[in-house]
């Protein structure tokens, strides 16, 4: 029954994932049925009154839940919540796990080691070659490949995995009944047919609004133990995914490129920020000890003038993890007013960490308190902003 409540909560406007998670934790702790509470009751639980009113009205709107649930039943789509055993275990441990996931196919994410692969929609033959060399051995060793189903590198990663007989998962930035891009619909069908899955955290008919894709990127990073970036421009979605992965303490692997190639600029920035340089599958496989194969069996992007793998050079290439540098030199005093002042525009958690100098745990506690007091709110993409209306 609580799972259906989570589904209902996820459909209510302005109820972000952090807010829902904290609310449900309090409800479980106190053994309360949310449907029996009015706005005043919710405010006594610490919910800002304006948000309490929205929640009470949303939970009273049974048609809101019925429409989505009937559509789920009609289409045969599967769904799971953060309270279910089939919820992705790695995603559950992230900062902002979506309360509900919809999926078609098989719930394979807890069945083996996962690696996300992201990159430019304008992926070039160099990007494809990088995936052929680096990703193929990973798939052959049984890694489950997670990507976003977009054109370019995402599509290449899904296609390569299927060609190798592997399992892959595509995370949508739309509802499952609005697959995007439409040109990849057959690819998505093949992913399901070959034992993988397509996944979304959005209502089934949700369209492709730009704000939904950063949240999709957070799921890609969160579902994976490591993230491989092959070709990414500065400010690209792939870079956002990689930074989410870094923030969650996951391994991030970046494929280097030519110094003047705009599609390599993002990868080079990641290398400066703490990603591992990758020229062969070995750099990834050694982080998955049960899958590791001898280096001599791996090919490499480091090649001799004759175009053959230079194994001697590759064996000497010991990748070092560069400590993540602080992008912002100036630290802002971590007072309540300082945090609120930073949220005059939507801002991500990791940027707040950089600007305030707080530890992640300290900032999480303060943000939650500010949210409950009505000073801050969080959109569905997990970005923080100053509350538009103060609590009563």
C-alpha positions as CSV (number, residue, x, y, z in Angstrom):
1,X,0.0,0.0,0.0
2,X,2.9,2.4,0.8
3,X,4.3,1.7,-2.7
4,X,1.0,3.0,-4.2
5,X,1.3,6.1,-1.9
6,X,4.8,6.7,-3.3
7,X,3.5,6.5,-6.8
8,X,0.8,9.0,-6.0
9,X,3.2,11.3,-4.3
10,X,5.5,11.2,-7.4
11,X,2.6,12.5,-9.5
12,X,2.0,15.6,-7.4
13,X,3.5,18.7,-8.8
14,X,6.5,20.2,-6.9
15,X,7.1,17.1,-4.8
16,X,10.8,16.5,-5.4
17,X,12.6,13.2,-4.7
18,X,14.4,14.5,-1.5
19,X,11.2,15.9,-0.1
20,X,9.3,12.6,-0.7
21,X,12.1,10.5,0.7
22,X,12.2,12.5,4.0
23,X,8.4,12.6,4.2
24,X,8.1,8.9,3.8
25,X,10.8,8.2,6.4
26,X,8.9,10.3,8.9
27,X,5.6,8.5,8.0
28,X,7.1,5.1,8.4
29,X,8.8,6.1,11.7
30,X,5.5,7.3,13.1
31,X,3.2,4.7,11.5
32,X,1.0,7.3,9.8
33,X,-1.3,6.9,6.8
34,X,-0.8,10.0,4.7
35,X,-4.2,9.7,3.2
36,X,-5.7,10.5,6.7
37,X,-3.9,13.8,7.0
38,X,-5.0,17.3,6.1
39,X,-2.8,20.3,5.4
40,X,-2.7,21.2,9.1
41,X,-1.6,17.7,10.1
42,X,1.1,17.7,7.4
43,X,2.4,21.0,8.7
44,X,2.7,19.5,12.2
45,X,5.0,16.9,10.6
46,X,7.3,19.8,9.6
47,X,6.0,20.3,6.1
48,X,5.8,24.0,5.1
49,X,2.1,25.0,5.0
50,X,2.0,25.9,1.3
51,X,3.6,22.6,0.4
52,X,1.3,20.8,2.9
53,X,-1.7,22.3,1.1
54,X,-0.4,21.1,-2.3
55,X,0.2,17.6,-0.9
56,X,-3.2,17.3,0.8
57,X,-5.0,18.4,-2.4
58,X,-2.9,16.1,-4.5
59,X,-3.5,13.1,-2.2
60,X,-7.2,13.9,-2.2
61,X,-7.2,13.8,-6.0
62,X,-7.8,10.1,-6.5
63,X,-8.2,10.5,-10.2
64,X,-4.6,11.7,-10.5
65,X,-3.5,8.3,-9.2
66,X,-6.2,6.2,-11.0
67,X,-5.3,7.6,-14.5
68,X,-1.6,6.6,-14.1
69,X,-2.3,3.3,-12.5
70,X,-4.9,2.3,-15.1
71,X,-2.4,3.2,-17.8
72,X,0.2,1.0,-16.1
73,X,-2.2,-1.9,-16.1
74,X,-3.3,-1.3,-19.7
75,X,0.2,-1.2,-21.1
76,X,1.8,-3.9,-18.9
77,X,4.6,-1.6,-17.8
78,X,6.4,-2.6,-14.6
79,X,7.1,-0.2,-11.8
80,X,9.0,-0.3,-8.6
81,X,9.6,2.1,-5.7
82,X,12.5,2.9,-3.4
83,X,10.9,0.6,-0.8
84,X,11.0,-2.5,-3.1
85,X,13.6,-5.2,-3.2
86,X,13.9,-4.8,-7.0
87,X,14.8,-1.2,-6.8
88,X,18.4,-0.5,-8.1
89,X,20.6,-1.0,-5.0
90,X,23.3,1.5,-6.1
91,X,20.7,4.1,-7.0
92,X,19.0,3.8,-3.6
93,X,22.2,4.9,-1.9
94,X,22.5,8.2,-3.9
95,X,21.5,11.6,-2.7
96,X,18.3,12.0,-4.7
97,X,16.9,8.6,-5.7
98,X,13.7,8.9,-7.6
99,X,10.8,7.5,-5.5
100,X,9.4,5.5,-8.5
101,X,10.9,3.8,-11.5
102,X,8.9,2.5,-14.5
103,X,10.5,-0.2,-16.7
104,X,10.0,-2.6,-19.5
105,X,12.1,-5.8,-19.9
106,X,14.0,-7.4,-17.1
107,X,15.2,-5.8,-13.8
108,X,18.8,-6.7,-14.4
109,X,20.5,-3.8,-12.5
110,X,21.0,-5.8,-9.4
111,X,22.2,-9.0,-11.2
112,X,25.8,-8.0,-12.0
113,X,28.4,-5.2,-12.2
114,X,27.1,-2.1,-14.0
115,X,29.0,0.5,-16.0
116,X,27.4,3.6,-17.5
117,X,28.6,4.9,-20.8
118,X,27.9,8.5,-21.9
119,X,29.2,10.9,-24.6
120,X,28.4,13.3,-27.3
121,X,25.3,13.1,-29.6
122,X,27.8,14.0,-32.3
123,X,30.0,11.0,-31.7
124,X,32.7,10.4,-34.4
125,X,34.4,7.3,-35.7
126,X,37.1,8.0,-33.1
127,X,34.4,7.6,-30.4
128,X,33.2,4.4,-31.9
129,X,36.7,3.1,-32.1
130,X,37.2,3.9,-28.4
131,X,34.1,2.0,-27.5
132,X,35.1,-1.0,-29.7
133,X,38.5,-1.2,-27.9
134,X,37.5,-0.3,-24.4
135,X,33.9,-1.5,-24.0
136,X,34.0,-4.8,-25.8
137,X,36.1,-6.6,-23.2
138,X,33.9,-5.2,-20.5
139,X,30.8,-6.6,-22.1
140,X,32.5,-9.9,-22.8
141,X,33.3,-10.1,-19.1
142,X,29.6,-9.7,-18.2
143,X,29.2,-6.0,-17.3
144,X,25.7,-4.6,-17.7
145,X,26.0,-1.4,-19.7
146,X,23.8,1.6,-18.7
147,X,23.3,4.6,-21.0
148,X,20.7,7.2,-22.0
149,X,19.5,6.0,-25.4
150,X,20.4,9.2,-27.1
151,X,22.0,9.5,-30.5
152,X,25.8,9.3,-30.9
153,X,27.9,7.6,-28.1
154,X,24.8,6.4,-26.2
155,X,23.5,4.6,-29.3
156,X,26.9,3.2,-30.1
157,X,27.3,1.8,-26.6
158,X,23.8,0.1,-26.7
159,X,24.4,-1.3,-30.2
160,X,27.9,-2.6,-29.4
161,X,26.6,-4.4,-26.2
162,X,23.7,-6.0,-28.2
163,X,26.1,-7.1,-30.9
164,X,28.4,-8.7,-28.3
165,X,25.4,-10.6,-26.8
166,X,25.5,-8.5,-23.6
167,X,22.9,-6.8,-21.5
168,X,22.2,-3.1,-21.6
169,X,19.8,-0.7,-19.9
170,X,18.5,2.6,-21.5
171,X,17.4,5.4,-19.2
172,X,14.8,7.7,-20.7
173,X,14.4,11.4,-20.1
174,X,10.8,11.0,-21.1
175,X,7.9,8.7,-20.1
176,X,8.2,5.1,-21.4
177,X,5.2,5.7,-23.7
178,X,7.1,8.7,-25.3
179,X,10.4,7.2,-26.3
180,X,13.0,9.7,-27.4
181,X,14.6,9.9,-29.9
182,X,11.9,8.2,-31.9
183,X,14.5,7.1,-34.4
184,X,15.8,4.7,-31.7
185,X,12.5,3.0,-31.0
186,X,13.6,-0.2,-32.7
187,X,16.8,-0.1,-30.6
188,X,14.8,0.1,-27.4
189,X,12.7,-2.9,-28.5
190,X,15.9,-4.9,-29.2
191,X,17.2,-4.0,-25.7
192,X,14.1,-5.5,-24.1
193,X,14.1,-8.5,-26.5
194,X,17.7,-9.4,-25.6
195,X,17.1,-9.4,-21.8
196,X,17.8,-5.8,-20.9
197,X,15.5,-3.0,-19.9
198,X,14.3,0.5,-20.7
199,X,13.7,2.7,-17.6
200,X,12.2,6.0,-16.7
201,X,11.3,7.9,-13.5
202,X,8.7,10.0,-15.2
203,X,5.0,9.4,-15.7
204,X,4.3,7.2,-18.7
205,X,3.2,10.0,-21.0
206,X,5.7,12.6,-19.9
207,X,7.2,14.4,-22.9
208,X,10.8,15.5,-23.4
209,X,11.1,18.7,-21.4
210,X,14.7,19.9,-21.2
211,X,14.7,20.0,-17.4
212,X,14.0,16.2,-17.3
213,X,17.2,15.2,-18.9
214,X,19.6,16.3,-16.1
215,X,17.6,14.1,-13.7
216,X,17.8,11.3,-16.2
217,X,21.6,11.8,-16.1
218,X,21.6,11.5,-12.3
219,X,19.9,8.1,-12.6
220,X,22.4,6.9,-15.2
221,X,25.2,7.8,-12.9
222,X,23.5,6.5,-9.8
223,X,22.7,3.0,-11.2
224,X,26.3,2.4,-12.1
225,X,29.4,1.5,-10.2
226,X,31.6,3.3,-12.8
227,X,31.0,5.8,-15.6
228,X,32.9,5.8,-18.9
229,X,32.9,9.1,-20.9
230,X,33.9,8.9,-24.6
231,X,33.8,12.3,-26.3
232,X,32.1,15.1,-24.4
233,X,32.1,18.8,-25.1
234,X,32.2,21.4,-22.4
235,X,28.8,21.8,-20.7
236,X,27.4,18.7,-22.3
237,X,24.9,16.3,-20.7
238,X,27.6,13.7,-20.6
239,X,29.7,15.9,-18.5
240,X,26.7,16.5,-16.1
241,X,26.4,12.7,-15.8
242,X,30.1,12.3,-15.0
243,X,30.0,15.0,-12.4
244,X,27.0,13.3,-10.7
245,X,29.1,10.1,-10.7
246,X,32.1,11.9,-9.1
247,X,29.8,13.4,-6.5
248,X,28.5,10.0,-5.5
249,X,32.0,8.6,-5.2
250,X,31.7,6.4,-8.3
251,X,34.7,5.7,-10.6
252,X,34.8,7.9,-13.6
253,X,36.8,7.0,-16.7
254,X,37.6,9.5,-19.5
255,X,38.9,8.8,-23.0
256,X,41.5,11.4,-24.0
257,X,41.4,13.0,-27.4
258,X,43.2,15.6,-29.5
259,X,44.0,18.8,-27.7
260,X,42.1,20.9,-30.1
261,X,39.0,18.7,-30.5
262,X,36.0,20.3,-28.9
263,X,34.5,16.9,-28.3
264,X,37.4,16.0,-26.1
265,X,37.4,19.2,-24.1
266,X,35.0,17.8,-21.5
267,X,36.9,14.6,-21.1
268,X,40.1,16.6,-20.5
269,X,38.3,18.7,-17.9
270,X,37.2,15.5,-16.2
271,X,40.7,14.2,-16.1
272,X,41.7,17.4,-14.3
273,X,38.9,17.0,-11.8
274,X,39.7,13.5,-10.8
275,X,38.6,11.1,-13.6
276,X,40.8,8.2,-14.6
277,X,42.5,8.2,-18.0
278,X,41.4,5.2,-20.0
279,X,43.1,3.8,-23.1
280,X,42.2,0.2,-22.6
281,X,39.6,-2.0,-20.9
282,X,42.2,-2.9,-18.2
283,X,41.8,0.5,-16.5
284,X,38.1,-0.3,-15.9
285,X,38.4,-4.1,-15.3
286,X,40.9,-3.6,-12.5
287,X,38.2,-1.8,-10.5
288,X,36.0,-4.9,-10.9
289,X,38.3,-7.6,-9.5
290,X,36.0,-10.5,-10.2
291,X,36.1,-9.6,-13.9
292,X,39.7,-8.7,-14.4
293,X,41.6,-10.4,-17.2
294,X,45.3,-10.2,-18.0
295,X,46.5,-7.0,-19.6
296,X,48.1,-8.9,-22.5
297,X,44.7,-9.9,-23.7
298,X,43.5,-6.4,-23.9
299,X,43.9,-4.1,-26.9
300,X,44.6,-0.4,-26.4
301,X,44.1,3.0,-27.9
302,X,47.8,3.5,-27.6
303,X,49.1,2.3,-30.9
304,X,52.4,2.1,-32.7
305,X,53.1,3.9,-36.0
306,X,52.2,0.7,-37.8
307,X,48.7,0.9,-36.2
308,X,49.2,-2.2,-33.9
309,X,48.6,-2.1,-30.2
310,X,51.8,-1.1,-28.4
311,X,51.5,-3.4,-25.4
312,X,54.9,-2.3,-23.9
313,X,53.7,1.3,-23.7
314,X,50.3,0.3,-22.5
315,X,51.8,-1.8,-19.7
316,X,53.8,1.2,-18.5
317,X,50.8,3.4,-18.6
318,X,49.7,3.3,-15.0
319,X,46.7,5.6,-14.6
320,X,46.8,7.8,-11.5
321,X,43.6,9.2,-10.0
322,X,44.0,13.0,-9.7
323,X,42.5,14.5,-6.6
324,X,39.3,16.4,-7.4
325,X,40.3,20.0,-7.4
326,X,38.2,22.8,-6.0
327,X,36.7,24.7,-9.0
328,X,35.8,27.7,-6.9
329,X,38.6,29.4,-5.1
330,X,36.5,31.6,-3.0
331,X,34.6,30.0,-0.1
332,X,31.3,31.5,1.0
333,X,30.5,31.7,4.7
334,X,28.2,28.7,5.3
335,X,25.4,30.5,7.1
336,X,21.7,30.0,6.6
337,X,21.4,33.3,4.8
338,X,24.5,32.5,2.7
339,X,23.0,29.2,1.4
340,X,19.6,30.8,0.7
341,X,21.3,33.7,-1.2
342,X,23.0,31.1,-3.4
343,X,19.7,29.7,-4.4
344,X,18.3,32.7,-6.2
345,X,18.6,30.6,-9.3
346,X,18.3,26.8,-9.6
347,X,21.6,25.3,-8.3
348,X,22.8,21.8,-8.0
349,X,23.9,20.2,-4.7
350,X,27.5,19.7,-5.9
351,X,27.8,23.4,-6.8
352,X,26.5,24.3,-3.3
353,X,29.2,22.1,-1.8
354,X,31.8,23.9,-3.9
355,X,30.6,27.4,-3.0
356,X,29.9,26.9,0.7
357,X,32.9,24.7,1.6
358,X,30.6,22.5,3.7
359,X,30.8,18.8,3.9
360,X,28.1,16.9,2.0
361,X,26.5,15.6,5.2
362,X,26.5,19.1,6.8
363,X,24.9,20.6,3.7
364,X,22.3,17.9,3.3
365,X,21.1,18.5,6.9
366,X,21.0,22.2,6.4
367,X,19.2,22.0,3.1
368,X,16.5,19.8,4.6
369,X,16.0,22.1,7.5
370,X,15.7,25.1,5.1
371,X,13.2,23.2,3.0
372,X,11.1,22.3,6.0
373,X,11.1,25.9,7.2
374,X,9.9,27.0,3.8
375,X,13.0,29.0,2.8
376,X,14.1,26.6,0.0
377,X,12.4,24.3,-2.4
378,X,13.7,21.6,-4.8
379,X,12.5,21.0,-8.3
380,X,12.0,17.5,-9.8
381,X,15.5,17.6,-11.3
382,X,17.0,17.9,-7.8
383,X,18.0,21.6,-8.2
384,X,17.7,23.9,-5.2
385,X,16.1,27.4,-5.4
386,X,14.7,30.0,-3.1
387,X,11.1,29.3,-2.2
388,X,8.7,31.4,-4.2
389,X,6.3,31.8,-1.3
390,X,7.1,31.7,2.4
391,X,5.4,29.3,4.7
392,X,2.5,30.5,6.7
